[in-house]
Amino acid sequence: MATPRTPSAEHLSVRDYGASHGSHDHAHFQVLVGLEGVLELEVAGRAQRIGAGQGCVVPPGERHDFEAREGARCLVLDSHAEGWARASSTPTAATAALARYLAAACRQGLPRAQSLGPVLLLESWMPRSPARERPRRPIDWTALADWARGHWAHQAIEVADLAARVHLSPAQFAARCRAEHGLSTQHWLRGLQLDQAQALRAQGASVAEAARRSGYRSPSALTAALRRRA
């Protein structure tokens, strides 16, 4: 097994492990990702196993011992980067794939991959924060209702027209309407029309006039709607 070292910079290597050489510690993080075989570890008295694609982070100052009875090969990073203190206990699938590439880069002596490898390894290992939902633009429902009331006497108002007024697709508008009003878009729109028609009737307008001004196709359509609400 390679002799423990205290690097002055990030150091990436591929190491073969066999019989134990005794426990030791060091002043840097040691990051291991299994490539072949199974490596048995004891870190600060806790037993761990690293198979292919698995890994662990040994913090600075923690005594540890390695043994691979049938041999094991690992990608090893000796690092002083403080970010490793926040790393999760196990690597991601992306980390395992990256480790295989970095191991090949080490064997082939690719300097750029070896230089960037430590940063990429840490980035791939870190737990992902939940994606933040983009804040939604509020819908001024009162203004939208006022716009509809001012237009449906002269033109048919469809859900797509309302959605366009608030810069949403009909599907997005439908979802927002359901979430914020508990109604489908059609029910919300028809409710506005019927409320206006009832208000006009209460002010003395005829059924025909109330139907025309609230966007109903005919007085009979309004009469049927009023009957259903009653």
Secondary structure, DSSP 8 states (H G I E B T S, - for coil): -------SS-EEEEEEE-S----B--SSEEEEEEEEE-EEEEETTEEEEE-BT-EEEE-TT--EEEE-TT-EEEEEEEE--GGGGG--SS--HHHHHHHHHHHHHHHHT-HHHHHHHHHHHHHHHS--------------HHHHHHHHHHHTTTS---HHHHHHHTT--HHHHHHHHHHHHSS-HHHHHHHHHHHHHHHHHHTT--HHHHHHHTT-SSHHHHHHHHHHH-
